[in-house]
Amino acid sequence: MKEKYKIYNFLFEGNYLKDVSLNAKVAYGIYVDMLKDNINVKQDERGYKYIENARKYIIEELDICANTATKIHRELVDAGLIEEEWQGMNLPYRTYIKYYETIDLENTKEYEFLIKDCSNMLFKDTGFTNSDIREAQKIIIEKFGEFPFFEVGKIVDQINLNQFHLNDMKMIKYAIAYMLAKYRNVANIKDMMNKISYITIYDALDKTRKTNNIEPKVCTLAKEIFEIISRKYEY
């Protein structure tokens, strides 16, 4: 397994690809790297490069099931990022990767992912439970009286929460609300909030699930998000 792949900036710019999941964007980055490294790459009769048996490769590389790989490919096809060509019964698809020759390869460092650490978190259903959400709602109501949608909304607008499971989406909103209240007097908190990214969120979610902290999970998640951005930007 390769340790690190890149997720390209153009996948997050504008609204055209906003509904493409992070899983699919990670897979696209893997396929671009496969072309660069000449892994399972072949050339058709027209001279176009394609990846042979791309689904099998990504299933093995990310330890995901065939249904997950099929869903990812359906998203990429619908978004116009790949094309698939059926070769016949019992033969693998040809997968053509679009746009890879025009990607700005120097402008991708912000979106590097360590696949060996993140693949399980990205591709497996590890969302919070309904009990976690009810507990988070109770804490928010006690702290605010009502959910502070406006302030939280300004932050989550820069994060495509559709990348997350439904309960994760809810917990992220509650955690950000909790953090806004708990750390509102910290210097530069507004600037820090503007630097929350989906990478920050995934890192914080992973750390929250691994911790043995007896605090409610929404409090732990808020703390993890705050500590990650504090360390990253040295506030």
ZIBEL-V314429 format. One record per residue. N is the residue number from 1. RES is the residue in one small letter. SS is DSSP state (@ for helix, = for strand, . for the rest). Layout:
N & RES & SS
N & RES & SS
//
This chain:
1 & m & .
2 & k & .
3 & e & .
4 & k & =
5 & y & =
6 & k & =
7 & i & .
8 & y & .
9 & n & @
10 & f & @
11 & l & @
12 & f & @
13 & e & .
14 & g & .
15 & n & .
16 & y & .
17 & l & .
18 & k & .
19 & d & .
20 & v & .
21 & s & .
22 & l & @
23 & n & @
24 & a & @
25 & k & @
26 & v & @
27 & a & @
28 & y & @
29 & g & @
30 & i & @
31 & y & @
32 & v & @
33 & d & @
34 & m & @
35 & l & @
36 & k & @
37 & d & @
38 & n & .
39 & i & .
40 & n & .
41 & v & =
42 & k & =
43 & q & =
44 & d & .
45 & e & .
46 & r & .
47 & g & .
48 & y & .
49 & k & =
50 & y & =
51 & i & =
52 & e & =
53 & n & .
54 & a & @
55 & r & @
56 & k & @
57 & y & @
58 & i & @
59 & i & @
60 & e & @
61 & e & @
62 & l & @
63 & d & .
64 & i & .
65 & c & .
66 & a & @
67 & n & @
68 & t & @
69 & a & @
70 & t & @
71 & k & @
72 & i & @
73 & h & @
74 & r & @
75 & e & @
76 & l & @
77 & v & @
78 & d & @
79 & a & .
80 & g & .
81 & l & .
82 & i & =
83 & e & =
84 & e & =
85 & e & =
86 & w & .
87 & q & .
88 & g & .
89 & m & .
90 & n & .
91 & l & .
92 & p & .
93 & y & .
94 & r & =
95 & t & =
96 & y & =
97 & i & =
98 & k & .
99 & y & .
100 & y & @
101 & e & @
102 & t & @
103 & i & .
104 & d & .
105 & l & .
106 & e & .
107 & n & .
108 & t & .
109 & k & @
110 & e & @
111 & y & @
112 & e & =
113 & f & =
114 & l & =
115 & i & @
116 & k & @
117 & d & @
118 & c & @
119 & s & @
120 & n & @
121 & m & @
122 & l & @
123 & f & @
124 & k & .
125 & d & .
126 & t & .
127 & g & .
128 & f & .
129 & t & .
130 & n & @
131 & s & @
132 & d & @
133 & i & @
134 & r & @
135 & e & @
136 & a & @
137 & q & @
138 & k & @
139 & i & @
140 & i & @
141 & i & @
142 & e & @
143 & k & @
144 & f & @
145 & g & .
146 & e & .
147 & f & .
148 & p & .
149 & f & @
150 & f & @
151 & e & @
152 & v & @
153 & g & @
154 & k & @
155 & i & @
156 & v & @
157 & d & .
158 & q & .
159 & i & .
160 & n & .
161 & l & @
162 & n & @
163 & q & @
164 & f & .
165 & h & .
166 & l & @
167 & n & @
168 & d & @
169 & m & @
170 & k & @
171 & m & @
172 & i & @
173 & k & @
174 & y & @
175 & a & @
176 & i & @
177 & a & @
178 & y & @
179 & m & @
180 & l & @
181 & a & @
182 & k & @
183 & y & .
184 & r & .
185 & n & .
186 & v & .
187 & a & .
188 & n & .
189 & i & @
190 & k & @
191 & d & @
192 & m & @
193 & m & @
194 & n & .
195 & k & .
196 & i & .
197 & s & .
198 & y & @
199 & i & @
200 & t & @
201 & i & @
202 & y & @
203 & d & @
204 & a & @
205 & l & @
206 & d & @
207 & k & @
208 & t & @
209 & r & @
210 & k & @
211 & t & .
212 & n & .
213 & n & .
214 & i & .
215 & e & .
216 & p & .
217 & k & @
218 & v & @
219 & c & @
220 & t & @
221 & l & @
222 & a & @
223 & k & @
224 & e & @
225 & i & @
226 & f & @
227 & e & @
228 & i & @
229 & i & @
230 & s & @
231 & r & @
232 & k & @
233 & y & @
234 & e & .
235 & y & .
//
